[in-house]
């Protein structure tokens, strides 16, 4: 089971992470495709690349995640909503 709910709208993945998700469910991972992530809503959530310090996610932020790059998110106070575009 995934720690988020998602819908796909016009080739954009919209993911919502609930404020009630368990921190242990937010694991280090890497993706098979390059991604551009736009933060729609965030209250204290953070993002971390491998071997880097976490940084806070704010509404309107855009993050580029190259494929096969380890990363994770860290739980905040409210829900987190992001939009993901994938590229080959």
Buried (B, 14 or more C-beta within 10 A) or exposed (E): EEBBEEEEEEEEBBBBBEEEBEEEEBEEEEBEEBBBBBBBBBBBBBBBBEEEEEEBBEEEBEBEBEEEBEBBBBBBEEBBBBBBBBEE
